[in-house]
Structures are given as C-alpha cells and as structure tokens.
Amino acid sequence: MEKLTAKEEEVMQVLWKLDHTFVKDMLPYFTDPPLHYNTVSTIVRNLEEKGYVGHRAYGNTHQYYPIISKEDYQNRFVLKKVVTDYFDNSYKNLVSYFAQNEKISADELREILKMIEKRD
C-alpha cells in the first residue's frame, strides 16, 4: 500500500468520519477550497484503485467506505514518517521531544508507562 497525496488524505479524513457515504454527501466537507463533485469522485476512484476504499453499487451510484482504518494508516505512514524524518527513527527521541518542550506532563508519561507495562 502506498502513501497518499495530500488531497487523497483529505478525502480519506472525510471517509473515516462518515464511514459509508456517497460523493455528493462528502462535498460540504471541502470548503477551503471547495472541491467539485467530479474532483472528489476521481480522487475516491483513485483511492479505490490503491486499495484504501471499497464501494457498494446502487444502480448507477456508489456508496463508498474506507477499507483501511485511520489508525492503521497513521501507524503505517504518518507516525512512521515523522519518527524517521525528524527523530532519527527513534520513538524515544519523539517522546523526549514532547517532554522537553512541555507538550506532555509527567502524569501523562506515567500513564503511558502503565499502558506499556500492561501490554508486556
């Protein structure tokens, strides 16, 4: 599975939010800038070809739904890229960055440690 373009990610965000939807129902979510029906339809079909989206046909219209969850996508591409590109491929460096810049509290770190210990 390949990483998505920025516009494809934008469309996937709407699909993850709406779950099962028609292109016409997605249009109100694209306001800055507004996207036309044909543009969204083309992007959704591209996402389907890439294996991210499935559809159910109702005559000439299609209802689309995500095949990959938002969490799976985040794990495969988003977080991995950030850790690789900005934190020397180290999750420790990522957490350290947030701790040093006061983006995470000691209580939150303890909570994370408890989650990790429960998993092991």
N, C-alpha and C positions, 0 to 999 in steps of 0.2 A: 504494500500500500504506500502510495507516495504522499508527500506533504501537499497541503492545499495552498492555493493562491489566497491573497487577502480577501478577494471578493467571494471565493468559494467558502472560506471560513466564515465570512459574514452571513452567507446563506445557510450554512450549517448551524450557526448560532440560532437562527430563526427556526430551523427544522427541529433542533433539540428542544427548543422552547415549546413549539406547537405539537410535536410528536408526529401526528398524522395530519397532513394538510394538503390543500390544493394551492397551486401557484397564485391564484387570484387572492387567496387569503393571506399570503405572505407579503404582498405588496405594501400594506400600511407600515410594515416594519422597516422599510427602506426609505428614509426621508432625507438623508443628508449624504449624498444627493439621492433624489428619488430614482428608483430603478424601474424601467419599463417591463411590462409583462414578458415580452419576448426575451429580454436580457435575463430575467430570473429563470425563465423556462429553459434557456440554453445552459445556464450555469447548473441547474438541477439535473439536466440530462448528462452533463459532463461529470457531475458527482456520481451519478448512477453508473456511468461507464467505468469510473475509478473504483467502484465497489463501496462507496460510502452511503448510498441511498438506494432504496427499493421503491417500487410503486405497485399500486393496485389499480387496475383499469375499470372504469365505469363508462362504457361506451367509448366516446372519443376523448374523455377527460381522464386524468390520472391523479390519484391521491398518493402523495409521496411521504416517505418516512425514513428516518435515519437507520442505517444498519449498524453503524459503529456508534458506541456511546460517547458522550462528551468526555467522560473520564478516561476511556481508552485512548481517545485522540490526544488528550492532554498528556497522558503518560508516554505515548509513543513519540510525539513530536514536539509539543510545546515545551514542557519542562525539560526534556532531554536536551533540546537545542539550547535553552538558556543555561543549563548547567555546563554543557560542553563549551559553548561560546564565551561565557562570561565568568565561569567559576572553575576553570581548569579541570573540568569533568569530575568535580568533587561536590557531593551533596553537603559534606561537612563545611566546605567553603561557603556554600549558599546559606546555610543556617547561621554560620558565623557572621556573615554579612548582615543578616537581619538582626542578629543580637547586638552587634556593634553599632548599628545605626538606629537602635531603639525601635525597630519595627516589630519586635517580638519581646514579650515580657518573660521574666524568669518563671512565672506561673505557667505561661503557655509552653515554655520549654519543658517544664516538669510534666505537663500533660502529655506532650509528645513522647517523652521518655517512657511514661506509663503505657502508652499505646504500643510502643516498640517492644517493651518487656512482655506485654500480654501476648503479642504475636509470636514471640520466640518460644 
